[in-house]
């Protein structure tokens, strides 16, 4: 029998992969080790070997297609072999598994369901099975539960059959619905809702049925489909906002010691090289301060999953990295146990792996807190979006000079004076300050505790030399 090449699962959290490039075409002769295609996720790029020797009988998807994991993507066998028959056998096995799973679920619930209700279910199931023979039972049940119309859902199963993964993908690609909108039943769901967190309301459903058109404008218009990695990132960001109550707090901290420490490392380059500190950046120093502050505030080093909040003893620090493929967030494991040199080295290794596409799936999951830095672009304040299920993310902003009021009596000590060092005794001077923007999930963390964490972090950064001395 021909070999069915499936889309492999690249890591426990990966749900689908995009085929970026086929390395073979139909009719090619391959070995088990021949690279059949290149795929990528929102995390990294991979090569997929053919897995069996023979002739490429059929490529089931094209370049650019986003394919759920564990679905067939190609058939390899003997020349002239019926590839469709192989897929049909595979489809029948999938149908039997769906039916078995459905029977097991019904058996588990049978004691809790009354006889009249079972009779009603059987009455409605029979015509539904006749009308939806191209839909798996699990896909049909999930679509009914979420008020999703299956008319526009493309089937990726053999023969175009709609399976549960297709319904899950369709649900992920539409905004969440309010209870009233879901109760309204199936209908056209707009791309974005007017409700809280982008939720689609019943009014949105009614408005979407009214046709409208945009007036023509002068000049050329370019339309770019949102797909691939950009679409995955967009969907992930939307889910983050829809599933959590996000609040951002802004604060600044004295950055003089940060700058002095970095300058000293550059000046004493020989010793810094010997200690492995020659490539230390201001961001590395901030990461070190975060790793030492979080253990004092375990509620910030946590996940919220459903109705449960999990706090972690170890700090697994995620660092946002801008790459040509989009935003990636690799993880520095056990950051609270690493030295400054080790944190710096690991951050640079992971960033380089993200840039060249060699980062591993496991290096992009399992974080407990995230840091994202826009300071190099001169940004002074922004709103980071949570890397769910984490309950907090820290945005690092640029360093800027800010006026600082000197304490009373400073004139007697020679400290009081104008920012320009004249004799006007204004009592104000300018000092470098680094900005922080902390976003929290207000479902898990209140504003005051979050502010206390941010204040402690600011103090740690302001005294980074003492923090480094303490280890």
N, C-alpha and C positions, 0 to 999 in steps of 0.2 A: 504494500500500500504506500501511496505517496506520503511524503513528510510535510506536515503543516508547520510553517514557521510562525511563531506567535510573537507579539510584542512583549519583550521581557519586562519584568518589574524591577526598576532600578531604585532600590531602597524601599523601606516600608511605607513611606509617606507619598510616594509617587503614584498618581492615579492614571496618568496618560503621558504619552510621548509624541513629539512631532517628528515626522519623517522629513529630515532636511535634504537628504540626497540618496537616491538609489545607486548603488555601485554595480548592480547587475541589471540585465533586462531579460524579458521573456525569451526563452530559447537558449540562453547561456548555459554552459556546463560549469558546475561548481563542485567544490569539495566541502567537507564539513567546516573547514577553517576559512573558507572564502568569506570576505566581508560583504554581506548582502546590502546593507544600508547603514546610514548614519542617522541617529536620532538625538533629540535633545528634549530636556524638560525645562521647567522654570529654574532648575538648579545646575545642570551640567549637560555636556554632550557625550555620546557613547557610540561605539560601533557594534553592530549586531551581526554575528556570523551566521552562515546559512544553516549550520547544524546537521546537515546531511549531504551526502554526495548525490549528484544527479543533474537533471535539467530543470531550469526554472520554468515551470509550467504556467504560473499565473502570479502576477503582482496585484494584490487586492486593493491597495491604496496608492495614491500618487504622492509625489514630493509636496511637502507643505501641509499634508493632512495630519490632524491631531487624533491619534488613535488610542483608545483606552488600553491599559495594560492587559495582557493575557488574551487578546483577541488575535485571530489569524491575520497575518499581513502578506503571506506568500505561500505558494504550494510548490514543492520540489519533488520530482519523481522521475520515472522512466519516460523517454520520448514517446509522445502519443498517448500517455496515460490520461484517463478521465479525471481531471482535477476537481470537477464539479461533484462527481460521485464521492470523492474523499471528503469534501466539505459537507455534503449531505449527511454522510455517516456521522461526522463530527457534530452536525446540527441536531441529529436525532439523539445523540448522547447528551447533548446540552439540554434538550427538551426533557429527557428522562430525569436528569438531575434536578431541573426546575420543578418537575411534577413531584418528585420524591421529597424535595424540600418543602413544597407546598403542603403535601400530605402530612408531613411530620409536624408542621406548624399547626395545621387544623386539628390533628390528634391531640396536641398539647393543650389546645384551647377548648376541646370538645366538652370537658366537664363543666366549663364556665358558661357555655352557650345553651340556651333553652331550645327545646325541640321546635317551637314555632319559628324562632329566628333562623335555625338551620334550614328549615323548609323554605323560608323566604330567600335565603342565600342561594339555595339550589335552584329556586325558580328563576333568579336573575342571572346566575352563572351560566346556565345553559345557552341562552341566546347570545350572551357576551362571548362565549367561546366560539360560537359560529361566526359572529361578526368580526372577531379579532384573532383569527387563526394565525396571522403573521405577527402576533405579539405574545411574548412569554407571559405566564401567569404572574410572575413577580413584577414584571414591568407594568402590567395592567393595574395591579393592585396599588403600586406606588404612585402611578399617575392619578388614579382615582382619589387617593388619600391627599395628594397635593393640588388637586383641581387643575391638572395639567392636560391640555388637549394634545392628543397623540397624532393629530392630522399633520402637523408640521414637523414631527420628530422623525429624523432620518434613521432608518434601521441599519446598524453596522453588523448585525449577525448574518450568518450565511443566508443567501437568498433575500437579503434586505429585511430580515426578521428583526423587529424591535425587541431588544432585551433590556434587562434592568439597567445596565451601564448607560444605555442611550437616554433613558429617562433621567438618571442621575446627572448626566452631562447637560441635558436640557434645563433641569432645575438649577444647576450651577450657573447657567448662562442667562437666567432671568433674575430680576431683582426679587427680594422676598415680598410676600403678600401679607396684608393685614388680615385679621380674622374675618372681618366683614367682606373683604375682597375674595378670600378663599370660599366663604359661604355662598358668594354670588354664583359660584360654579365656573365652568370652563368658559374661556373667552380669550380675546386678544389682549395679551399683557404688554404694555409699553416697555421701552428699554429702560426707563427710569421712572420712579414714582415720586409723588409729592409729599408722601408721609415721612415720619421720623426715620432717619437713617436710610432714606431712599426707598422706603417700602411703598408698594403699590396699593392704593386705596380703592374702595369701590367706585369712587368718583373718577379715578384715573381710568378704570376699566370702561366706564360709560363714555368718557371723553375720547378714548382711543378708537371708538367705533365711528367717530365723526371724521370724514376725510378732510384733509387740508393740504395746502400746497405752499411752498415758499415762493415769494416774489423773486423775479430774476434780478440779478445784480450785475454791475459792470465788472469786467476783468475775468481772468481765468479762474476756475475753481478746480481744485484737485481733491479727489476722494481717495482715501487710503483705508482699506479694510483693517479693522482691529482684529488681528489674528496672531497665532503663534505665541511667542513668549510675552509679547505686549498684552495680549488678551488674558493670558494666565495671570500676569501681575495685576491687571485691571480687576479681574474677578476676585483675586485674593484681597486686594485693598477694599473693594466694595463689601465683601463678606466681613472683613475686620470691623468696618464702621457699622454695619447692620447688626452685628452680634455683640457689640460691647458699647458701654456708655463712656465715651472718651472725653477726657478733660486735660488741657495743657496748662502747665504752670511755668512761668518764665522767671529766671533769676540770673544774676551775674556774680562772679567771684573774682577776687584779686588775682591777677595773672603775672605779677612781677616775678614771683619765685619760679613759675613755669619757665618764663623767658630766661631768667638767670641760670637755671639748671641746664636748659638746652644750650645756652651760650657757653657755659663752662665746659660742657661735653665737647663742643666744637673746638674750644680753645685748647683743651688738654687732650688732643686727639690720640696721642700715643697711648696714654693710660686708658682712655675710653676704648680704644681698639683692643687692648689687652683684657679688659673687663667685659668685652662684648657689647659695649654701649655706644659704639661709634655712629650707629644709624638710628638712635633714639629720636623720636619726633615728639612734638607737643601732644599729639593724639595718643601716642603710646603712654605718656605720663598721665593723661586723663583716664585711659583704660586701667592703668595701675591703680589710680585713686578710686575708681568705680569698684574694682575687684576687692579692695580693702574696706570699702564703706558698706557694701551690700550685706555682708554677714551680720552687721549690727542691726539691719532692718530686713529680717527674713520675709516679711509680708510683701516686700518689693521684688524679691527673688522668687517668684511664684508663677503658677499657672492657674487659670480658672477654666475648668471644663464642666459644663453643665451647671449643676448646683454644688460642685466641689471645688475648693481651693487647695492646691497642693503647694507647700513651701519646700524649698530645697536647701540643704546644708552647703552643697558645693555651688560655686558660681560658674555656670557654663555661658560664657560671654559671647554673644553674637555681634558681629561688626559688619555693618552695611558696606557693600563694595559696588561701585558703579562700573559696569562692564559694557562693552559694545552690544552684548546680547540683552542687557537690561540689569535691573537691580538684583544682586545676589547677597546672601547673608550667611557667611561661614561662621563656624563656632570655635572659640578658643576654650577647650575643655579644662575644667578645674583651674580657672584663672586665679582664684583666690589663693592657690598653692604655688603659683609660679612667680618667679622673680621678674623685675622690670625687663631684663634682657630677654628672658624666655617669652614673656608676653609680646614684646616687640618682634622677636624672631618669628613666632607663630602667626602673628597678625600679617606680617609681610609674606610668609609662605602661603597662607590661605588666600590672600589677595591676588598673588601671582597665579595660583592655581585657578582662581575664578576667571582671571583675565585670559588665560590660554586654554581654558576649557578642560583642564585635567582634574578639577576638584571632584572628590568622591561624594556620593549621595549622603553617606553617614556624616560627612564633615559639614553638611548643610542642614542638619536637624538636631533636635535635642537641646536647644538653647533655653536659658531661664531668664535672660535679660538681654536687651539689645541696645547698642550704641550706634548712632548714625551722625556723621560729621559733615556739615556744609560750611564750616568756617573758612575753608580755603577759597570759597567763592565770595567771601565778604558778607555772608548772610548774618544778620544780627538777631533774628528771631524767626522761628517757623513752628509748624505743627506736625511733629512726627506721627505716623500712623502705627498703631500697635501691631506687633508681630505675634498675632494670637497663636496659642492661648496664653502667651505672656501677659502679665498685668501692667507692665510698664516698659517704656522705651525712652532713652535719653537722647536728645538732639544737642550736639555740640556746635556752638556758633563761633563767629570770628572774635578776635581780640580787638578792642577799640579803647581809645582813651576816653575816660569819663571823669567828670568833676567829683572830687571827694572832699567833704567838709572836714576840716581839721578840728581836733578836740579843743575845748575851751582852755585857755591858759597856754596854748601853743606858742604864743608870742614870747613868753618868758624863756622858753627853751630853744627859741630860734626856729621852731617848726612852722609857726604861723606866718603866712605871707601869701602873696598873689601867685597864681599859677605861672606867671611869667617872671617870677623872682624879683618883682619890683618891691617897693616899700609901702604899697597901699594897704597892706594887712587885710586882704579880703577874706582870709580864712579858708580859702579853697585852693586845691591843687588838682591837677589831672594825673590819673594813674591808669595803667592798663587793666582792663577788665575783660574776662572771657564770659560769654553768654551761654546759658543752658536752657533748653526747652524740654521739659519733662511731661510726657503724655502718660496718663494712667487710665486704667479701667475703673471707673467710679463704682462699678458693681462690686469690686473686690477691695479697693483702696480708697479711703476718704482723703479729702484735700489736705487736712492738717497733718496727718502722718506723712503724706507724700512731701509736703513742704519741709517737714523736719528732716527727711532724708536728703532733700535737695540742699538744705542749709548745711548739713553735715558734710555733704560732698563738696560744697563750696569751700568750707573750712579746710578740708583735706587738700584741695587743690591749692589754696592760698598758702598752705604750709607743706608743700610737696617735699621740700628738703627734709623736714622732720619725719614725714611719712616714709620716705626712702630709707632714712637712717634706722627706723624701727623695723624695716623689712616688710 
